[in-house]
Every structure is written in structure tokens, then in C-alpha cells.
Amino acid sequence: MQRWMAISLLVCSVMGVALHPLSSAQQDQPSQTQRKVLSRVAPSYPELARRTNIHGAVKLLAVVASDGKVKSTEVVGGNPVLAQAAVEAVRKWKYEASAQPTKEVVELKFDTH
């Protein structure tokens, strides 16, 4: 039984599974929710992407302040040629106000059609 517990602990550690859901590091981080977007700015299609027929989606993680302004963004997926346009657009978005900062997952799709 002890061997099984040790193996389980090792697997959890390797996979990055938190054993305690409320660690002190998590308490200081903004919560992750779905706040309503009050105003969106559409991304401009990069000229290089247009010329080379690059299309797809870019996924971002946006930290939104309690007043609804986007404080920071992090690209978590998508074509690097499209990423900067997505970041520039989302930084101009305005969300509804909340009691605390939140993290919002945003996916923008780029299509030439």
C-alpha cells in the first residue's frame, strides 16, 4: 500500500497536479471567470498573413483589472504571425467591472474570407 501511495504521489508531482487546492500561491492570483465584454476591438489582419494565406485562431490569457481594463495578455496558442494582432486588439477591450481582477481566456479567429 505504501508503494502505491509513493507511486501516486510521484505521478501527481510529475503531472503538476496540486495536492492542496488552496496553496498560498493560488490565493494571490486573480480568479478565472467569464466576465462580460462591454466593448471589443477587432484585430487587424496582418499583411504577411494575408499575402501567405495564413489563417487560424489565437488563444490568449488576459488579466483583467477590477475596473474592466485589460492589464496584461499572454499568448497560449496559435500562429505567431497572427499573435501580435490578437494581443493588440484584446488590450483595447473593456470588460464589466468586478470586485477583483480575473483571468479571461480569449480566442480570436483569423480567416481571409
PEHUSUL-V658292 format. One record per run of one state. SS is the DSSP state (H for helix, E for strand, L for the rest). FROM is the first residue (numbers start at 1). LEN is the number of residues. If there is no record, write none. Layout:
# PEHUSUL-V658292
SS	FROM	LEN
SS	FROM	LEN
This chain:
# PEHUSUL-V658292
L	1	1
H	2	14
L	16	8
H	24	4
L	28	3
E	31	2
L	33	4
E	37	3
L	40	7
H	47	5
L	52	4
E	56	9
L	65	4
E	69	10
L	79	1
H	80	11
L	91	3
E	94	2
L	96	6
E	102	9
L	111	3
